[in-house]
Amino acid sequence: MDILYGTNVTINKCRITEGYLCCIGSVVINDCKISKNTIGISVDGGDVTIKNCDIIENIQAGIKSNSSHACVFINNCNIVKNSEYGILVEACKKVTIDNCKIKLNHYGIRTDAYTVVRNTKISNNIWNGVELADEAEAEVRNCTISDNGNNGVFLEAFAKGTFEYNDIKNNVRIGVSLFDSHAVNRVTGKSNNFGGNGNGAVFPEALNFLSSYSGGEYHR
C-alpha cells in the first residue's frame, strides 16, 4: 500500500510496514517505526522532519530524498539494517542529520547534495560509512565513524567535505579517502581522531592535516 502525505501533516506514533511512505510538502514524522518497506521514507519535495524514529530493514533505503527543492531534517533516529542505503540523497536543497545511529546497512550515508552530519554514530555498515558522490558538499562534525567494511568516508571526484572533531576509527580500509590522488576535490578540517583503520588514516597523504589542531585545506 502506498501512502502519500501532502502539506502541514504530522505523523505521530505510527507503525508503517510493507508499504511506501512518500512525503511532499510540510511533513513531520515523529516516534514511528518504519520497517520492511521498499523504501522507508521517500522525500519528493517540501520541508520534512523525521525525528525519534526507528527505520529498520527496508529494502532499498531507509530514507531517500529525490527532490532538489526539499529540505530534510533527521534527528534522533535509529537507521539500521536497511539492505542497500541507510540514507540515500540523490537530490536535495539541504539535509541535516543530527544525533542519529546509522549502522548495519550496506552503505551508511550516500549523498549527492549539501549535507550536514553532526553528533551521529555511523558504524558497522558493509561498505562505506559516508560516501560523497559526484558534486556533493558535506560538513561532518562530532561524529563517530567506525568499523565500516570499506572506508569510513569516501569522496568521489568533485565532492567537497569539511571534517572536524570526529572519531574515525577501525574501518577496514581508510579513514578518509579520495577516489584517487588526481581527483578534483576540496577538503578542509581539523582535530579528527584516527586509529585502527586498516590501510591508514587518510588517502592521499596530503590530507594528514585532518588530524591536526590547526587543520588545513586540500584543493585541486
C-alpha positions in Angstrom: 0.0 0.0 0.0 1.4 3.4 -1.0 0.9 6.3 1.5 1.1 9.9 0.3 1.0 12.9 2.6 0.9 16.5 1.4 1.3 19.8 3.3 1.1 20.5 7.0 0.8 16.9 8.2 2.2 15.3 11.3 2.5 11.5 11.6 2.9 10.5 15.2 3.5 7.2 16.9 2.7 5.0 13.9 4.0 1.8 12.6 4.5 1.6 8.8 5.4 -1.7 7.3 5.2 -3.4 3.9 4.1 -0.1 2.2 5.7 3.1 1.0 5.7 6.5 2.7 6.1 9.4 0.3 6.4 12.9 1.7 5.7 16.1 -0.3 5.2 19.5 1.5 5.5 20.3 5.2 5.6 17.0 7.0 6.7 15.9 10.5 7.2 12.2 11.2 7.7 11.6 14.9 8.2 8.5 17.0 7.3 6.0 14.3 8.6 2.5 13.5 9.1 2.2 9.7 10.2 -1.3 8.6 10.2 -3.8 5.8 9.1 -1.4 3.1 10.7 -1.0 -0.3 11.8 2.5 0.8 11.2 3.5 4.4 10.6 7.2 3.7 10.8 8.9 0.3 11.1 12.7 0.2 9.8 14.2 -3.0 9.7 17.8 -2.0 9.0 20.3 0.8 10.3 20.6 4.3 10.3 17.2 6.0 11.3 16.5 9.6 11.9 12.9 10.7 12.6 12.5 14.4 12.7 9.8 17.1 12.0 7.1 14.6 13.3 3.5 14.1 13.8 3.0 10.4 14.8 -0.7 10.1 15.1 -3.5 7.5 13.8 -1.6 4.4 14.8 -3.0 1.1 16.3 -0.1 -1.0 16.8 2.7 1.6 15.8 3.7 5.0 15.4 7.3 3.9 15.7 8.6 0.3 15.5 12.2 -1.0 14.7 12.7 -4.6 14.0 16.5 -4.9 16.3 19.4 -5.3 13.6 21.6 -3.7 13.4 19.5 -0.5 14.9 20.3 2.9 15.2 17.3 5.2 16.0 17.3 9.0 16.7 13.9 10.6 17.0 13.8 14.4 17.5 11.1 17.0 16.7 8.2 14.6 17.9 4.7 14.5 18.6 3.7 10.9 19.5 0.1 10.9 19.8 -3.0 8.7 18.4 -1.4 5.5 19.5 -3.7 2.7 21.1 -1.0 0.5 21.3 2.5 2.0 20.7 3.8 5.4 20.2 7.3 3.9 20.4 8.0 0.2 20.3 11.6 -1.1 20.0 11.8 -4.8 18.8 15.4 -4.8 18.0 17.8 -2.0 18.4 21.5 -1.2 19.8 20.6 2.3 19.9 17.5 4.5 20.7 17.8 8.2 21.4 14.6 10.2 21.7 15.1 13.9 22.1 12.7 16.8 21.4 9.5 14.9 22.6 6.0 14.8 23.3 4.6 11.3 24.5 1.0 11.4 24.4 -2.4 9.7 23.2 -1.1 6.4 25.1 -1.7 3.1 26.0 2.0 2.8 25.6 4.2 5.8 25.0 7.5 4.0 25.4 8.3 0.3 24.7 11.8 -0.7 24.9 13.9 -3.9 23.7 17.2 -2.2 24.5 19.6 0.6 24.5 17.5 3.7 25.3 18.3 7.4 26.0 15.4 9.7 26.7 16.0 13.4 26.7 14.1 16.7 25.9 10.9 14.8 27.3 7.4 15.1 27.9 5.7 11.7 29.2 2.2 12.3 29.3 -1.5 11.1 28.0 -0.8 7.6 29.0 -3.3 5.0 30.7 -0.7 2.6 31.5 3.0 3.2 30.2 4.7 6.3 29.8 8.1 4.5 30.0 8.4 0.7 30.1 11.8 -1.0 29.0 11.3 -4.6 29.7 13.5 -7.7 29.4 17.1 -6.7 28.2 16.6 -3.1 29.2 19.0 -0.3 29.2 17.8 3.3 30.0 19.1 6.7 30.7 16.3 9.2 31.3 17.2 12.8 31.4 15.5 16.2 30.6 12.1 14.7 31.9 8.6 15.3 32.6 6.8 12.0 33.8 3.3 12.9 34.0 -0.4 12.0 32.7 0.0 8.5 33.6 -2.6 5.9 35.4 -0.4 3.4 36.3 3.3 4.1 35.0 5.5 6.9 34.5 8.4 4.5 34.8 8.2 0.7 34.8 11.2 -1.7 34.2 10.7 -5.4 35.7 13.2 -7.8 34.4 16.7 -7.5 32.9 16.2 -4.0 33.7 18.6 -1.2 33.9 17.9 2.5 34.6 19.5 5.9 35.5 17.2 8.7 36.0 18.4 12.3 36.2 16.8 15.7 35.3 13.3 14.5 36.4 9.9 15.7 37.2 7.9 12.5 38.4 4.6 13.7 38.7 0.9 12.9 37.4 1.0 9.4 38.6 -1.9 7.2 40.4 0.3 4.6 41.0 4.0 5.1 39.5 6.6 7.5 39.0 9.4 4.9 39.8 8.6 1.2 39.5 10.4 -2.1 38.7 8.5 -5.3 42.3 8.9 -6.3 45.2 11.3 -5.8 44.4 13.2 -9.0 40.7 13.7 -8.4 39.3 17.3 -8.2 38.2 17.7 -4.6 38.2 20.2 -1.9 38.7 19.0 1.7 39.0 21.1 4.9 39.1 20.1 8.5 40.9 19.7 11.8 41.0 17.8 15.1 39.8 14.4 13.9 40.9 11.3 15.8 42.1 8.4 13.6 43.1 4.9 14.7 43.0 1.3 13.7 42.0 2.0 10.1 43.3 -1.0 8.1 45.1 0.9 5.3 45.8 4.2 7.1 44.1 7.3 8.3 43.8 9.2 5.0 44.4 9.0 1.3 46.3 10.7 -0.2 48.8 11.7 2.5 48.1 15.4 1.7 45.0 15.0 3.9 47.1 14.4 7.0 46.2 17.9 8.3 42.8 16.4 9.2 44.2 15.1 12.4 46.0 18.3 13.4 44.6 21.0 15.8 45.4 23.8 13.3 43.8 21.9 10.4 44.2 22.8 6.7 42.8 22.6 3.2 43.3 20.3 0.2 42.1 21.7 -3.1 42.9 20.7 -6.6 
